[in-house]
């Protein structure tokens, strides 16, 4: 991925193998580009809770996120609750975080109008 393209406009590419796992330095560069997301599982996952007013809004977000996941062929783990969705990204095929996780995290934020 080129750093000249905003994460929310980039697209995921298939990645396999630990050589695609991001270094701590690269994670530190990308994390500020996805506000609200935090590192979890000792830096092997991105996690964010999205709060909503009600179940309908939660489900609308989850369905929109499912559309993005299908289009990018990169799928989050989801916890769906009445007034919140907990979204977790990690790339199993690389054993940690890849640029695809940051791309999809940015796209999730963009669903709510975040830049």
C-alpha positions in Angstrom: 0.0 0.0 0.0 1.2 3.5 -0.8 1.3 6.0 2.0 0.0 8.5 -0.4 -3.4 6.9 -0.6 -5.6 7.4 2.4 -6.4 4.1 4.2 -10.1 4.5 3.6 -9.5 4.7 -0.1 -7.1 1.8 -0.4 -8.1 -1.8 -1.1 -7.2 -5.0 0.6 -5.0 -7.5 -1.2 -4.6 -11.2 -0.3 -1.8 -11.7 2.2 -0.3 -15.0 3.5 2.8 -15.6 5.5 4.4 -13.9 8.5 6.5 -11.6 6.2 3.3 -9.6 5.8 2.8 -9.1 9.5 3.4 -5.4 10.4 6.3 -4.5 12.5 5.7 -2.5 15.7 7.2 0.6 14.0 4.8 0.3 11.1 1.8 -0.2 13.5 2.9 2.9 15.3 2.8 4.8 12.0 -0.6 3.6 11.0 -2.5 3.7 14.3 -2.9 7.5 14.4 -4.6 7.2 11.0 -7.5 5.2 12.5 -8.8 7.3 15.5 -10.7 5.4 18.1 -9.0 2.1 17.5 -6.7 0.5 20.0 -4.2 -2.3 20.0 -5.4 -5.5 21.7 -3.9 -9.0 22.3 -0.4 -7.7 22.7 -0.5 -5.8 19.4 -1.9 -8.7 17.3 -5.3 -7.1 16.8 -7.2 -3.8 16.4 -10.2 -3.3 18.5 -12.9 -0.6 18.7 -16.4 -0.3 20.2 -18.9 1.7 18.2 -21.7 3.1 20.4 -25.2 3.6 19.0 -28.6 4.9 20.2 -30.5 1.7 19.6 -30.5 -1.8 18.1 -31.6 -0.5 14.7 -28.6 1.8 14.3 -26.3 -0.9 15.5 -27.6 -3.4 13.0 -27.5 -0.8 10.2 -23.8 -0.3 10.9 -23.1 -4.0 11.2 -24.8 -4.6 7.8 -22.9 -1.8 6.2 -19.7 -3.2 7.7 -20.6 -6.6 6.3 -20.9 -5.1 2.8 -17.4 -3.6 3.2 -16.0 -6.8 4.5 -17.4 -8.7 1.5 -16.1 -6.2 -1.0 -12.6 -6.2 0.5 -12.6 -9.9 1.3 -11.4 -9.1 4.8 -13.7 -9.9 7.6 -13.7 -8.7 11.2 -14.8 -10.5 14.4 -17.9 -8.8 15.7 -19.7 -8.5 19.0 -23.2 -7.2 18.3 -25.2 -5.7 21.2 -28.3 -3.6 21.6 -26.5 -0.3 21.5 -23.0 -1.1 20.4 -20.8 -3.1 18.0 -17.4 -4.3 19.1 -15.2 -4.8 16.0 -11.9 -6.6 16.0 -9.5 -6.9 13.1 -6.5 -9.3 12.8 -5.1 -11.2 9.8 -5.0 -14.8 10.7 -2.9 -15.7 7.6 -0.1 -13.5 8.8 -0.3 -14.2 12.5 -1.1 -10.6 13.5 -1.8 -7.3 12.0 -1.5 -6.5 8.3 -2.2 -3.3 6.3 -5.6 -4.9 5.4 -6.6 -4.5 9.0 -5.9 -0.8 9.0 -7.6 -0.3 5.7 -10.8 -2.0 6.9 -10.6 -0.1 10.3 -10.5 3.2 8.3 -13.4 2.1 6.1 -15.4 1.2 9.3 -14.8 4.7 10.6 -15.7 6.2 7.2 -19.1 4.5 7.4 -19.8 7.0 10.3 -18.4 10.0 8.4 -14.9 9.9 10.0 -12.1 11.0 7.7 
